[in-house]
């Protein structure tokens, strides 16, 4: 899987058996569900359990599932159970996890 993020950019790609990449997600979630969420993504990181987090320039944190599906837009969003972030896996280009 490959994630590309930036100002108003979120792309989630999955490698196919033939070596090409297929775009799985082109947006974080449907615009009507974003509310006050900024899509100016400043960084992202993989969690040890395979999920990943995106952060934006407003300091908002988004949690996404292993398959790229949006889960929630702050780790302690009102009305949602808190999600513990116990480890973030650092990534070095060219090295496996």
C-alpha positions in Angstrom: 0.0 0.0 0.0 1.1 3.5 -0.7 -0.4 6.7 0.7 0.1 10.1 -0.9 -0.9 13.2 1.1 -0.6 16.9 0.8 -2.6 20.1 0.4 -6.1 18.8 -0.5 -4.5 15.5 -1.6 -5.2 12.0 -0.2 -4.6 9.0 -2.4 -4.5 5.4 -1.1 -3.0 2.9 -3.6 -2.8 -0.9 -3.4 -0.3 -2.9 -5.4 -1.9 -5.5 -7.7 -0.5 -8.9 -8.5 0.9 -7.6 -11.9 2.9 -4.9 -10.1 0.7 -2.0 -11.0 -1.0 0.2 -8.4 -4.8 0.6 -8.2 -6.3 3.7 -6.6 -8.6 2.6 -3.7 -9.4 6.0 -2.2 -9.2 9.5 -3.7 -10.7 11.3 -0.7 -10.7 10.9 3.0 -14.4 10.6 3.3 -17.5 12.1 1.5 -17.4 15.9 1.8 -20.7 16.0 3.7 -19.1 14.0 6.5 -16.0 16.2 6.8 -17.7 19.1 8.8 -14.9 21.5 9.9 -12.1 19.0 8.9 -9.3 20.6 6.8 -7.9 18.5 3.9 -4.6 20.3 4.0 -2.7 17.2 5.2 0.7 17.9 6.7 1.8 14.4 7.7 0.8 10.8 8.0 2.1 7.8 10.0 1.4 4.1 10.1 0.4 2.6 13.5 1.7 -0.8 14.7 -1.7 -2.4 14.1 -1.8 -1.4 10.4 -4.1 1.6 10.7 -2.7 5.0 10.0 -3.2 8.6 11.1 -3.3 11.8 9.1 -2.7 15.2 10.5 -3.5 18.5 9.0 -2.4 22.1 9.4 -5.1 22.8 11.9 -3.8 20.1 14.2 -6.7 17.8 13.6 -5.9 14.1 13.7 -7.7 11.6 11.5 -7.7 7.8 12.0 -8.1 5.5 9.0 -8.4 1.8 8.9 -5.9 -0.6 7.3 -7.9 -0.6 4.1 -7.9 3.2 3.9 -11.4 3.7 5.1 -12.0 6.8 7.2 -12.8 6.0 10.9 -13.0 9.3 12.7 -11.5 12.8 12.5 -10.1 13.2 16.0 -8.7 10.5 18.2 -11.1 11.5 21.0 -14.1 12.7 19.0 -17.2 13.5 21.0 -19.6 10.5 21.0 -16.8 8.1 19.9 -14.8 5.8 22.1 -11.2 6.9 22.5 -8.6 5.1 20.4 -5.3 4.5 22.0 -2.3 5.2 19.9 0.3 3.0 21.5 3.0 2.9 18.8 3.7 4.6 15.5 6.0 2.6 13.2 8.7 4.8 11.6 9.2 4.2 7.9 12.5 4.3 6.1 12.3 4.2 2.3 13.5 0.8 1.0 13.2 -1.0 4.3 10.4 -3.4 5.3 8.5 -3.1 8.6 
